[in-house]
């Protein structure tokens, strides 16, 4: 199920907005990593124009980045859903109530940005249980052997 992401909204949920400006690159890298790990696809839509020297649209195998230009990101996302032959295939990621309601009305699923951000931060999908962590308790001899392997000239 492809994600349509309200980029500025997600950047804020991830704590990547400073002074009202979203760190678009970090937000995009975070979502791209999530998509690669899960075989998912996402389109991030950011408000406004592309940064200086960037194109209005960027696409890779798993991720596409769009800038709304003079329109709002919400308008672009709603257009993508309404123009789709299968709007139910999309999950719109936003915490904007109006955008969420309109997306649901068009047939898309909606996930709140702060909930999605928690999955990005934990690096897991629903139902996924991370492997147990190895015990951090190692003997002094084990630590010494690892130090010899990774830092042979330290003595």
HELIX and SHEET records of a PDB file:
HELIX    1   1 UNK A    7  UNK A   13  1                                   7    
HELIX    2   2 UNK A   24  UNK A   38  1                                  15    
HELIX    3   3 UNK A   73  UNK A   83  1                                  11    
HELIX    4   4 UNK A   87  UNK A   89  5                                   3    
HELIX    5   5 UNK A   97  UNK A  106  1                                  10    
HELIX    6   6 UNK A  113  UNK A  122  1                                  10    
HELIX    7   7 UNK A  140  UNK A  150  1                                  11    
SHEET    1   A 6 UNK A  57  UNK A  59  0                                        
SHEET    2   A 6 UNK A  63  UNK A  67 -1                                        
SHEET    3   A 6 UNK A  42  UNK A  46  1                                        
SHEET    4   A 6 UNK A   3  UNK A   6  1                                        
SHEET    5   A 6 UNK A  91  UNK A  93  1                                        
SHEET    6   A 6 UNK A 109  UNK A 111  1                                        
SHEET    1   B 2 UNK A  17  UNK A  18  0                                        
SHEET    2   B 2 UNK A  21  UNK A  22 -1                                        
END                                                                             
